[in-house]
């Protein structure tokens, strides 16, 4: 962690010493400085499964609701066309 802070501080000092408003890509710290930490533990399999199950059930409910609304809208539209 100390090496990362030193590298960023050096890059910022180098950038401030140039005195120019525009900075080139060589003045900016590289992306590797920001990603030196190993990745942290992700979402557990159980949590992911629960989330997928909830989204699946929610999608089914929303799908049936939209299907019912679409049928009602289409039947009204067809009745109006038929009456004309």
Protein Blocks (a to p, Z undefined) as FASTA:
>chain_A
ZZmmmmmmmmmmmmmmnopabdcfklpccfklmmmbccdddddfklmmmmmmmmmmmmmm
mmmmmmmmmmmmmmmmmmmmmmZZ
